[in-house]
Amino acid sequence: MGSELDSVMETSLYVTDLERAAAFYSEKLGLRMVGEFDKERGVAFRVGPSILLLFRADVTRKAGGEVPSHGCSGQGHVAFRVPAEQIAMWRERLRERGVEIEREVTFGDGNPPSLYFRDPNGNSLEIAVASIWPD
């Protein structure tokens, strides 16, 4: 049995307005919601084989429940991986849906630029290709 971790199964971003954030991720990015937690606590979206959790930090930081309390304040970051040939399509899709691209940054030779933008809570989101990281 190996001791290496396989992948990131889920990651969390923290938001103040859960309804507005959920609408952004479903309508602007086309993600499919797969779960809700305690009505006002959080939601889960499927992203390929992974899960993106959006939690209201003020609610999920409270002690109690099955899962240890957690949460943070301030802006987080998540990068979504796409094939290189889809970067241009995502650039256009974001613009068509009124999402401002904050910056485009190219990492390494031959890679298309990563697209950086913000969700309604100020979290930094990135559309990127896997080849920006070494094997």
C-alpha atoms as one frame of an Amber mdcrd trajectory, in Angstrom:
protein
   0.000   0.000   0.000   1.538   3.304  -1.109   1.895   6.326   1.108   1.307
   8.967  -1.551  -1.848  11.026  -1.630  -3.772  10.487  -4.861  -5.378  13.891
  -5.461  -7.308  16.704  -3.841 -10.817  15.335  -3.393 -12.435  18.550  -2.230
 -11.468  22.104  -1.499 -13.353  24.979   0.101 -13.853  28.642  -0.551 -15.573
  30.851   1.994 -18.288  33.315   1.080 -20.600  35.784   2.792 -23.591  35.554
   0.439 -24.158  31.889  -0.324 -27.035  32.382  -2.768 -25.117  34.933  -4.854
 -21.976  32.759  -4.846 -23.893  29.607  -5.833 -25.520  31.480  -8.719 -22.098
  32.684  -9.949 -20.560  29.199  -9.982 -23.573  27.590 -11.654 -24.506  30.349
 -14.131 -21.113  31.863 -15.001 -18.926  28.745 -14.794 -21.541  26.084 -15.561
 -20.788  23.940 -12.510 -23.392  21.447 -11.292 -24.482  21.675  -7.659 -24.418
  18.241  -6.029 -25.217  19.058  -2.407 -26.392  21.576   0.155 -25.483  21.733
   3.842 -27.867  22.960   6.510 -29.679  25.247   4.061 -27.563  28.359   4.786
 -24.185  26.774   5.632 -22.824  25.688   2.272 -23.130  24.053  -1.113 -21.058
  21.568  -3.114 -20.268  21.654  -6.834 -18.822  18.891  -8.994 -15.621  19.878
 -10.832 -14.470  16.860 -12.825 -13.531  14.202 -10.263 -13.314  16.805  -7.457
 -15.728  18.761  -5.287 -15.664  22.518  -4.724 -17.335  23.488  -1.450 -18.642
  26.987  -0.836 -19.204  27.691   2.859 -20.406  30.686   4.794 -17.417  31.062
   7.109 -19.455  32.649   9.914 -21.693  29.570  10.061 -19.130  26.810   9.524
 -16.705  28.273  12.118 -19.249  27.674  14.883 -18.454  24.700  17.074 -20.598
  21.602  16.947 -21.738  19.163  14.364 -20.026  16.112  12.973 -17.168  17.937
  11.228 -14.650  20.079  13.142 -15.326  23.796  12.801 -13.335  25.551  10.088
 -13.392  28.676   8.010 -11.317  31.678   7.168 -11.705  35.295   6.289 -10.160
  36.978   3.306  -9.745  35.868  -0.248  -8.942  32.315  -1.292  -7.731  30.897
  -4.587  -8.724  27.952  -6.792  -7.372  27.081 -10.239  -9.539  25.089 -12.661
  -7.632  22.884 -15.132  -8.641  22.887 -18.804  -6.978  21.635 -21.998  -4.849
  24.269 -23.775  -7.241  24.438 -26.712 -10.056  25.616 -24.390  -8.351  28.736
 -22.989  -9.648  30.979 -25.792 -13.160  29.552 -25.400 -13.086  30.277 -21.647
 -11.810  33.810 -22.238 -14.785  34.471 -24.517 -17.267  32.665 -22.237 -16.243
  34.734 -19.220 -16.504  37.983 -21.159 -19.907  37.030 -22.609 -21.190  36.342
 -19.097 -19.945  39.654 -17.734 -17.015  38.249 -15.763 -14.041  40.617 -15.871
 -10.692  38.948 -16.493  -8.378  40.576 -13.971  -5.124  39.395 -15.512  -3.632
  36.902 -17.947  -0.311  35.382 -16.895   1.821  32.969 -18.934   3.827  30.382
 -16.990   6.609  28.614 -18.897   7.385  28.426 -22.582   4.647  27.288 -24.921
   1.776  27.473 -22.420  -1.280  29.606 -23.054  -1.926  32.265 -20.406  -3.817
  31.495 -17.218  -6.987  33.566 -16.891  -7.493  35.200 -13.477 -10.851  36.561
 -12.335 -12.852  37.009  -9.115 -16.035  35.539  -7.739 -18.589  37.849  -6.075
 -16.784  37.440  -2.719 -13.375  38.424  -4.086 -11.927  34.903  -4.216  -9.257
  34.621  -6.916 -10.156  32.066  -9.581  -7.925  30.832 -12.379  -8.460  28.893
 -15.596  -5.143  27.162 -16.348  -3.463  24.293 -18.150  -1.837  21.420 -16.257
   1.532  21.968 -17.939   2.230  25.097 -15.855   3.418  22.635 -13.193   6.208
  20.103 -13.708   5.231  16.413 -13.976
